[in-house]
């Protein structure tokens, strides 16, 4: 039986970052991670269809038990950029529903910190978190780090 895998996804308007983790919270393993740019010149419906197809590709390659979305922080909740990001996040929920996934979560940094056993404060993710279980973490982009953290916070 394949170990439980969780995908953490952090959407933006121009790209999305993901991290696929297996193992447990105490002993996680980073299986894959990347940032993928949305195609240029696509209409919004074409871009959403493309993103849905990318998600389908993850499901074809990995048996994913949990889909974890790094949600938008409160300060960024306005304007066209926010609407597009929420639409991107909705594609994740739609795809997870289409494949019968039982668990889809959306978390902000304070919740991620709390679920990782830290004080429920955003700064705890930079001041108190020991991410040394992931050798790649210190050199990863902020978007990849957020994808790793949201997935890690869902492992048992």
Backbone as JSON Lines, residues from 0, in Angstrom:
{"i":0,"aa":"X","n":[0.84,-1.18,0.0],"ca":[0.0,0.0,0.0],"c":[0.89,1.25,0.0]}
{"i":1,"aa":"X","n":[0.58,2.18,-0.88],"ca":[1.34,3.42,-0.98],"c":[1.09,4.3,0.24]}
{"i":2,"aa":"X","n":[2.14,4.97,0.77],"ca":[1.93,5.83,1.93],"c":[1.04,7.02,1.6]}
{"i":3,"aa":"X","n":[0.41,7.56,2.64],"ca":[-0.45,8.72,2.47],"c":[0.36,9.87,1.88]}
{"i":4,"aa":"X","n":[-0.21,10.57,0.92],"ca":[0.44,11.74,0.35],"c":[-0.5,12.92,0.43]}
{"i":5,"aa":"X","n":[0.09,14.06,0.68],"ca":[-0.65,15.32,0.73],"c":[-0.02,16.27,-0.26]}
{"i":6,"aa":"X","n":[-0.85,16.98,-1.0],"ca":[-0.35,18.04,-1.87],"c":[-0.73,19.38,-1.27]}
{"i":7,"aa":"X","n":[0.26,20.24,-1.14],"ca":[0.03,21.61,-0.71],"c":[0.16,22.5,-1.93]}
{"i":8,"aa":"X","n":[-0.79,23.39,-2.11],"ca":[-0.77,24.27,-3.28],"c":[-0.93,25.72,-2.84]}
{"i":9,"aa":"X","n":[-0.1,26.57,-3.4],"ca":[-0.16,28.0,-3.15],"c":[-0.38,28.68,-4.5]}
{"i":10,"aa":"X","n":[-1.56,29.24,-4.7],"ca":[-1.92,29.88,-5.96],"c":[-1.57,31.37,-5.94]}
{"i":11,"aa":"X","n":[-1.25,31.88,-7.1],"ca":[-1.18,33.33,-7.3],"c":[-1.87,33.59,-8.64]}
{"i":12,"aa":"X","n":[-1.76,34.78,-9.13],"ca":[-2.43,35.11,-10.38],"c":[-1.63,34.68,-11.6]}
{"i":13,"aa":"X","n":[-0.32,34.59,-11.45],"ca":[0.54,34.28,-12.58],"c":[1.08,32.85,-12.57]}
{"i":14,"aa":"X","n":[1.01,32.19,-11.41],"ca":[1.58,30.86,-11.29],"c":[0.97,30.14,-10.1]}
{"i":15,"aa":"X","n":[1.39,28.9,-9.92],"ca":[1.04,28.17,-8.7],"c":[2.25,27.36,-8.28]}
{"i":16,"aa":"X","n":[2.37,27.18,-7.0],"ca":[3.46,26.37,-6.44],"c":[2.84,25.19,-5.72]}
{"i":17,"aa":"X","n":[3.51,24.06,-5.8],"ca":[2.99,22.87,-5.12],"c":[4.13,22.12,-4.44]}
{"i":18,"aa":"X","n":[3.74,21.36,-3.44],"ca":[4.65,20.45,-2.76],"c":[3.87,19.18,-2.43]}
{"i":19,"aa":"X","n":[4.41,18.05,-2.81],"ca":[3.8,16.76,-2.49],"c":[4.64,16.11,-1.41]}
{"i":20,"aa":"X","n":[3.99,15.83,-0.28],"ca":[4.66,15.25,0.87],"c":[4.06,13.89,1.2]}
{"i":21,"aa":"X","n":[4.9,13.01,1.71],"ca":[4.44,11.73,2.25],"c":[5.04,11.59,3.65]}
{"i":22,"aa":"X","n":[4.66,10.53,4.32],"ca":[5.19,10.28,5.66],"c":[4.27,10.82,6.73]}
{"i":23,"aa":"X","n":[4.89,11.3,7.81],"ca":[4.14,11.8,8.96],"c":[4.62,13.21,9.3]}
{"i":24,"aa":"X","n":[3.92,13.85,10.21],"ca":[4.35,15.18,10.63],"c":[5.76,15.13,11.23]}
{"i":25,"aa":"X","n":[6.04,14.09,11.99],"ca":[7.36,13.95,12.62],"c":[8.44,13.53,11.63]}
{"i":26,"aa":"X","n":[8.05,12.84,10.58],"ca":[9.01,12.33,9.61],"c":[8.48,12.5,8.18]}
{"i":27,"aa":"X","n":[8.37,13.75,7.73],"ca":[7.83,14.0,6.39],"c":[8.89,13.81,5.3]}
{"i":28,"aa":"X","n":[8.42,13.53,4.11],"ca":[9.33,13.41,2.96],"c":[8.76,14.25,1.84]}
{"i":29,"aa":"X","n":[9.58,15.13,1.29],"ca":[9.19,15.95,0.15],"c":[9.38,15.12,-1.11]}
{"i":30,"aa":"X","n":[8.28,14.75,-1.74],"ca":[8.31,13.92,-2.96],"c":[8.58,14.75,-4.21]}
{"i":31,"aa":"X","n":[7.98,15.93,-4.27],"ca":[8.12,16.79,-5.45],"c":[7.66,18.19,-5.09]}
{"i":32,"aa":"X","n":[8.23,19.18,-5.77],"ca":[7.78,20.56,-5.61],"c":[8.21,21.36,-6.83]}
{"i":33,"aa":"X","n":[7.45,22.39,-7.13],"ca":[7.79,23.27,-8.25],"c":[6.84,24.45,-8.26]}
{"i":34,"aa":"X","n":[7.23,25.46,-9.0],"ca":[6.36,26.58,-9.32],"c":[6.15,26.55,-10.82]}
{"i":35,"aa":"X","n":[4.9,26.59,-11.22],"ca":[4.55,26.49,-12.64],"c":[3.78,27.74,-13.03]}
{"i":36,"aa":"X","n":[4.25,28.41,-14.07],"ca":[3.6,29.63,-14.55],"c":[2.35,29.3,-15.36]}
{"i":37,"aa":"X","n":[1.34,30.13,-15.2],"ca":[0.16,30.01,-16.05],"c":[0.55,30.43,-17.45]}
{"i":38,"aa":"X","n":[-0.05,29.82,-18.48],"ca":[0.3,30.19,-19.86],"c":[-0.07,31.64,-20.17]}
{"i":39,"aa":"X","n":[0.74,32.27,-20.97],"ca":[0.47,33.64,-21.41],"c":[-0.53,33.62,-22.57]}
{"i":40,"aa":"X","n":[-1.35,34.66,-22.65],"ca":[-2.25,34.81,-23.78],"c":[-3.53,34.0,-23.72]}
{"i":41,"aa":"X","n":[-3.77,33.31,-22.62],"ca":[-5.0,32.54,-22.47],"c":[-6.11,33.44,-21.95]}
{"i":42,"aa":"X","n":[-7.32,33.17,-22.38],"ca":[-8.47,33.82,-21.75],"c":[-8.62,33.22,-20.36]}
{"i":43,"aa":"X","n":[-9.4,33.85,-19.53],"ca":[-9.59,33.33,-18.16],"c":[-10.16,31.91,-18.18]}
{"i":44,"aa":"X","n":[-11.21,31.64,-18.97],"ca":[-11.69,30.25,-19.01],"c":[-10.63,29.26,-19.5]}
{"i":45,"aa":"X","n":[-9.83,29.64,-20.48],"ca":[-8.77,28.75,-20.97],"c":[-7.73,28.5,-19.88]}
{"i":46,"aa":"X","n":[-7.38,29.54,-19.12],"ca":[-6.39,29.4,-18.05],"c":[-6.91,28.47,-16.96]}
{"i":47,"aa":"X","n":[-8.19,28.61,-16.6],"ca":[-8.77,27.74,-15.57],"c":[-8.83,26.29,-16.05]}
{"i":48,"aa":"X","n":[-9.16,26.1,-17.32],"ca":[-9.18,24.74,-17.88],"c":[-7.77,24.15,-17.86]}
{"i":49,"aa":"X","n":[-6.78,24.95,-18.24],"ca":[-5.4,24.48,-18.21],"c":[-5.0,24.07,-16.8]}
{"i":50,"aa":"X","n":[-5.35,24.91,-15.81],"ca":[-5.0,24.61,-14.42],"c":[-5.67,23.32,-13.96]}
{"i":51,"aa":"X","n":[-6.93,23.13,-14.31],"ca":[-7.63,21.9,-13.96],"c":[-6.92,20.68,-14.56]}
{"i":52,"aa":"X","n":[-6.44,20.81,-15.8],"ca":[-5.71,19.72,-16.43],"c":[-4.38,19.44,-15.71]}
{"i":53,"aa":"X","n":[-3.73,20.49,-15.21],"ca":[-2.5,20.3,-14.42],"c":[-2.81,19.5,-13.16]}
{"i":54,"aa":"X","n":[-3.89,19.83,-12.49],"ca":[-4.31,19.12,-11.29],"c":[-4.62,17.66,-11.6]}
{"i":55,"aa":"X","n":[-5.26,17.43,-12.73],"ca":[-5.55,16.05,-13.15],"c":[-4.26,15.27,-13.35]}
{"i":56,"aa":"X","n":[-3.23,15.94,-13.84],"ca":[-1.93,15.31,-14.02],"c":[-1.32,14.85,-12.69]}
{"i":57,"aa":"X","n":[-1.47,15.67,-11.65],"ca":[-0.98,15.27,-10.33],"c":[-1.69,14.01,-9.86]}
{"i":58,"aa":"X","n":[-3.0,13.97,-10.07],"ca":[-3.78,12.81,-9.63],"c":[-3.44,11.56,-10.42]}
{"i":59,"aa":"X","n":[-3.09,11.73,-11.68],"ca":[-2.71,10.57,-12.5],"c":[-1.36,10.0,-12.05]}
{"i":60,"aa":"X","n":[-0.5,10.86,-11.53],"ca":[0.85,10.44,-11.15],"c":[0.96,10.01,-9.69]}
{"i":61,"aa":"X","n":[0.14,10.59,-8.82],"ca":[0.24,10.35,-7.38],"c":[-1.13,9.99,-6.81]}
{"i":62,"aa":"X","n":[-1.16,9.13,-5.82],"ca":[-2.39,8.88,-5.07],"c":[-2.37,9.87,-3.9]}
{"i":63,"aa":"X","n":[-3.16,10.92,-4.03],"ca":[-3.16,12.02,-3.07],"c":[-4.34,11.87,-2.12]}
{"i":64,"aa":"X","n":[-4.06,11.78,-0.84],"ca":[-5.1,11.63,0.17],"c":[-5.68,12.97,0.61]}
{"i":65,"aa":"X","n":[-4.84,14.0,0.6],"ca":[-5.26,15.3,1.11],"c":[-4.82,16.38,0.13]}
{"i":66,"aa":"X","n":[-5.71,17.32,-0.09],"ca":[-5.44,18.51,-0.9],"c":[-5.47,19.69,0.05]}
{"i":67,"aa":"X","n":[-4.34,20.36,0.24],"ca":[-4.24,21.48,1.17],"c":[-3.9,22.75,0.39]}
{"i":68,"aa":"X","n":[-4.7,23.76,0.58],"ca":[-4.55,25.02,-0.14],"c":[-4.05,26.08,0.82]}
{"i":69,"aa":"X","n":[-2.99,26.78,0.45],"ca":[-2.53,27.93,1.23],"c":[-3.43,29.09,0.82]}
{"i":70,"aa":"X","n":[-4.33,29.46,1.71],"ca":[-5.31,30.51,1.43],"c":[-4.73,31.9,1.48]}
{"i":71,"aa":"X","n":[-5.48,32.83,0.92],"ca":[-5.1,34.24,0.89],"c":[-5.2,34.84,2.29]}
{"i":72,"aa":"X","n":[-4.19,35.6,2.67],"ca":[-4.21,36.29,3.95],"c":[-5.2,37.45,3.88]}
{"i":73,"aa":"X","n":[-5.73,37.85,5.02],"ca":[-6.78,38.86,5.09],"c":[-6.41,40.17,4.41]}
{"i":74,"aa":"X","n":[-5.17,40.57,4.49],"ca":[-4.76,41.85,3.91],"c":[-4.89,41.87,2.39]}
{"i":75,"aa":"X","n":[-4.87,40.72,1.75],"ca":[-4.91,40.64,0.29],"c":[-6.31,40.34,-0.25]}
{"i":76,"aa":"X","n":[-7.32,40.42,0.57],"ca":[-8.67,40.01,0.16],"c":[-9.45,41.16,-0.47]}
{"i":77,"aa":"X","n":[-8.98,41.63,-1.62],"ca":[-9.74,42.62,-2.36],"c":[-9.19,42.71,-3.78]}
{"i":78,"aa":"X","n":[-10.03,43.19,-4.68],"ca":[-9.6,43.46,-6.04],"c":[-9.6,42.26,-6.96]}
{"i":79,"aa":"X","n":[-9.26,42.54,-8.22],"ca":[-9.25,41.53,-9.28],"c":[-8.28,40.39,-8.98]}
{"i":80,"aa":"X","n":[-7.12,40.73,-8.43],"ca":[-6.12,39.69,-8.12],"c":[-6.67,38.68,-7.12]}
{"i":81,"aa":"X","n":[-7.38,39.17,-6.12],"ca":[-7.98,38.28,-5.13],"c":[-9.02,37.37,-5.79]}
{"i":82,"aa":"X","n":[-9.87,37.93,-6.64],"ca":[-10.91,37.14,-7.31],"c":[-10.28,36.04,-8.15]}
{"i":83,"aa":"X","n":[-9.23,36.37,-8.89],"ca":[-8.58,35.35,-9.73],"c":[-7.93,34.26,-8.88]}
{"i":84,"aa":"X","n":[-7.33,34.65,-7.78],"ca":[-6.71,33.64,-6.91],"c":[-7.77,32.7,-6.33]}
{"i":85,"aa":"X","n":[-8.91,33.26,-5.92],"ca":[-10.0,32.43,-5.39],"c":[-10.53,31.5,-6.48]}
{"i":86,"aa":"X","n":[-10.62,31.99,-7.71],"ca":[-11.04,31.12,-8.81],"c":[-10.05,29.97,-9.0]}
{"i":87,"aa":"X","n":[-8.77,30.27,-8.92],"ca":[-7.75,29.22,-9.03],"c":[-7.91,28.19,-7.91]}
{"i":88,"aa":"X","n":[-8.11,28.68,-6.69],"ca":[-8.31,27.77,-5.56],"c":[-9.57,26.94,-5.73]}
{"i":89,"aa":"X","n":[-10.6,27.52,-6.35],"ca":[-11.84,26.77,-6.6],"c":[-11.6,25.61,-7.55]}
{"i":90,"aa":"X","n":[-10.68,25.74,-8.48],"ca":[-10.37,24.64,-9.39],"c":[-9.79,23.46,-8.62]}
{"i":91,"aa":"X","n":[-9.02,23.74,-7.58],"ca":[-8.46,22.67,-6.74],"c":[-9.59,21.91,-6.05]}
{"i":92,"aa":"X","n":[-10.51,22.66,-5.47],"ca":[-11.64,22.03,-4.77],"c":[-12.5,21.25,-5.76]}
{"i":93,"aa":"X","n":[-12.75,21.82,-6.93],"ca":[-13.53,21.13,-7.97],"c":[-12.85,19.82,-8.37]}
{"i":94,"aa":"X","n":[-11.56,19.89,-8.65],"ca":[-10.87,18.67,-9.06],"c":[-10.89,17.61,-7.96]}
{"i":95,"aa":"X","n":[-10.61,18.04,-6.74],"ca":[-10.63,17.08,-5.62],"c":[-12.0,16.43,-5.5]}
{"i":96,"aa":"X","n":[-13.05,17.21,-5.68],"ca":[-14.41,16.65,-5.67],"c":[-14.63,15.7,-6.82]}
{"i":97,"aa":"X","n":[-14.14,16.04,-8.0],"ca":[-14.3,15.19,-9.18],"c":[-13.66,13.82,-9.01]}
{"i":98,"aa":"X","n":[-12.55,13.76,-8.26],"ca":[-11.88,12.47,-8.09],"c":[-12.31,11.76,-6.81]}
{"i":99,"aa":"X","n":[-13.23,12.37,-6.06],"ca":[-13.73,11.74,-4.86],"c":[-12.84,11.89,-3.64]}
{"i":100,"aa":"X","n":[-11.98,12.9,-3.64],"ca":[-11.11,13.13,-2.47],"c":[-11.97,13.44,-1.26]}
{"i":101,"aa":"X","n":[-11.59,12.86,-0.13],"ca":[-12.33,13.06,1.11],"c":[-11.93,14.32,1.85]}
{"i":102,"aa":"X","n":[-10.69,14.77,1.63],"ca":[-10.21,15.88,2.45],"c":[-9.59,16.97,1.59]}
{"i":103,"aa":"X","n":[-10.19,18.15,1.66],"ca":[-9.66,19.36,1.04],"c":[-9.72,20.44,2.11]}
{"i":104,"aa":"X","n":[-8.58,21.06,2.39],"ca":[-8.53,22.1,3.41],"c":[-7.92,23.36,2.83]}
{"i":105,"aa":"X","n":[-8.29,24.47,3.41],"ca":[-7.75,25.78,3.02],"c":[-7.31,26.46,4.31]}
{"i":106,"aa":"X","n":[-6.04,26.85,4.37],"ca":[-5.49,27.41,5.6],"c":[-4.71,28.68,5.34]}
{"i":107,"aa":"X","n":[-4.73,29.57,6.33],"ca":[-3.87,30.75,6.33],"c":[-2.7,30.47,7.27]}
{"i":108,"aa":"X","n":[-1.72,31.36,7.27],"ca":[-0.47,31.11,8.01],"c":[-0.68,30.85,9.5]}
{"i":109,"aa":"X","n":[-1.57,31.6,10.15],"ca":[-1.76,31.4,11.6],"c":[-2.27,29.99,11.89]}
{"i":110,"aa":"X","n":[-3.17,29.49,11.07],"ca":[-3.7,28.13,11.24],"c":[-2.62,27.09,10.96]}
{"i":111,"aa":"X","n":[-1.82,27.34,9.94],"ca":[-0.72,26.43,9.63],"c":[0.23,26.35,10.82]}
{"i":112,"aa":"X","n":[0.6,27.51,11.38],"ca":[1.5,27.53,12.54],"c":[0.91,26.72,13.69]}
{"i":113,"aa":"X","n":[-0.34,26.96,13.99],"ca":[-1.0,26.24,15.1],"c":[-1.0,24.73,14.84]}
{"i":114,"aa":"X","n":[-1.32,24.33,13.61],"ca":[-1.38,22.91,13.28],"c":[-0.01,22.24,13.26]}
{"i":115,"aa":"X","n":[1.05,23.05,13.13],"ca":[2.41,22.51,13.22],"c":[2.94,22.53,14.65]}
{"i":116,"aa":"X","n":[2.05,22.85,15.61],"ca":[2.42,22.82,17.01],"c":[3.1,24.08,17.52]}
{"i":117,"aa":"X","n":[3.0,25.16,16.75],"ca":[3.6,26.43,17.13],"c":[2.52,27.34,17.69]}
{"i":118,"aa":"X","n":[2.92,28.45,18.31],"ca":[1.89,29.43,18.69],"c":[1.16,29.86,17.41]}
{"i":119,"aa":"X","n":[-0.12,30.11,17.5],"ca":[-0.91,30.46,16.33],"c":[-0.65,31.86,15.83]}
{"i":120,"aa":"X","n":[0.59,32.2,15.67],"ca":[1.02,33.51,15.19],"c":[1.81,33.33,13.91]}
{"i":121,"aa":"X","n":[1.58,34.21,12.96],"ca":[2.26,34.12,11.67],"c":[3.77,34.12,11.83]}
{"i":122,"aa":"X","n":[4.29,34.98,12.68],"ca":[5.75,35.1,12.8],"c":[6.39,33.81,13.34]}
{"i":123,"aa":"X","n":[5.62,32.97,14.0],"ca":[6.17,31.71,14.52],"c":[6.69,30.82,13.39]}
{"i":124,"aa":"X","n":[6.15,30.98,12.19],"ca":[6.62,30.18,11.06],"c":[8.04,30.55,10.65]}
{"i":125,"aa":"X","n":[8.47,31.77,10.97],"ca":[9.84,32.17,10.65],"c":[10.75,32.17,11.87]}
{"i":126,"aa":"X","n":[10.19,32.37,13.06],"ca":[11.04,32.46,14.25],"c":[11.15,31.15,15.04]}
{"i":127,"aa":"X","n":[10.11,30.32,15.03],"ca":[10.08,29.14,15.88],"c":[10.09,27.8,15.14]}
{"i":128,"aa":"X","n":[9.89,27.83,13.85],"ca":[9.74,26.59,13.08],"c":[11.1,25.97,12.76]}
{"i":129,"aa":"X","n":[11.24,24.69,13.04],"ca":[12.43,23.94,12.65],"c":[12.05,23.13,11.41]}
{"i":130,"aa":"X","n":[12.44,23.62,10.25],"ca":[12.12,22.94,9.0],"c":[13.31,22.13,8.48]}
{"i":131,"aa":"X","n":[14.24,21.8,9.36],"ca":[15.44,21.08,8.94],"c":[15.15,19.67,8.44]}
{"i":132,"aa":"X","n":[13.93,19.17,8.65],"ca":[13.57,17.86,8.1],"c":[13.5,17.92,6.58]}
{"i":133,"aa":"X","n":[13.44,19.13,6.03],"ca":[13.44,19.34,4.58],"c":[14.73,20.06,4.2]}
{"i":134,"aa":"X","n":[15.74,19.35,3.74],"ca":[17.0,20.01,3.37],"c":[16.8,21.1,2.3]}
{"i":135,"aa":"X","n":[15.79,20.95,1.46],"ca":[15.54,21.89,0.37],"c":[14.87,23.19,0.85]}
{"i":136,"aa":"X","n":[14.35,23.18,2.05],"ca":[13.5,24.28,2.52],"c":[14.22,25.64,2.55]}
{"i":137,"aa":"X","n":[15.42,25.68,3.08],"ca":[16.08,26.97,3.26],"c":[16.35,27.69,1.95]}
{"i":138,"aa":"X","n":[16.52,26.96,0.86],"ca":[16.79,27.58,-0.44],"c":[15.55,27.71,-1.32]}
{"i":139,"aa":"X","n":[14.41,27.27,-0.82],"ca":[13.17,27.31,-1.61],"c":[12.61,28.73,-1.66]}
{"i":140,"aa":"X","n":[11.82,29.01,-2.69],"ca":[11.14,30.3,-2.79],"c":[10.08,30.38,-1.7]}
{"i":141,"aa":"X","n":[9.61,31.58,-1.42],"ca":[8.56,31.76,-0.41],"c":[7.29,30.99,-0.8]}
{"i":142,"aa":"X","n":[6.96,30.95,-2.07],"ca":[5.75,30.25,-2.52],"c":[5.88,28.74,-2.3]}
{"i":143,"aa":"X","n":[7.05,28.19,-2.6],"ca":[7.28,26.76,-2.36],"c":[7.24,26.48,-0.86]}
{"i":144,"aa":"X","n":[7.85,27.35,-0.07],"ca":[7.81,27.18,1.39],"c":[6.37,27.12,1.89]}
{"i":145,"aa":"X","n":[5.52,28.0,1.39],"ca":[4.12,28.01,1.81],"c":[3.42,26.72,1.4]}
{"i":146,"aa":"X","n":[3.72,26.21,0.22],"ca":[3.13,24.94,-0.23],"c":[3.6,23.79,0.66]}
{"i":147,"aa":"X","n":[4.88,23.78,1.0],"ca":[5.41,22.74,1.89],"c":[4.73,22.81,3.25]}
{"i":148,"aa":"X","n":[4.64,24.01,3.81],"ca":[4.09,24.16,5.16],"c":[2.63,23.77,5.24]}
{"i":149,"aa":"X","n":[1.83,24.15,4.24],"ca":[0.41,23.8,4.31],"c":[0.23,22.29,4.17]}
{"i":150,"aa":"X","n":[1.04,21.64,3.34],"ca":[0.95,20.18,3.23],"c":[1.44,19.52,4.52]}
{"i":151,"aa":"X","n":[2.56,19.98,5.05],"ca":[3.14,19.41,6.26],"c":[2.14,19.51,7.42]}
{"i":152,"aa":"X","n":[1.42,20.61,7.5],"ca":[0.47,20.81,8.61],"c":[-0.69,19.82,8.57]}
{"i":153,"aa":"X","n":[-0.86,19.12,7.47],"ca":[-1.94,18.15,7.34],"c":[-1.5,16.71,7.56]}
{"i":154,"aa":"X","n":[-0.2,16.47,7.61],"ca":[0.26,15.1,7.87],"c":[0.0,14.74,9.33]}
{"i":155,"aa":"X","n":[-0.27,13.49,9.59],"ca":[-0.54,13.02,10.96],"c":[0.71,12.46,11.59]}
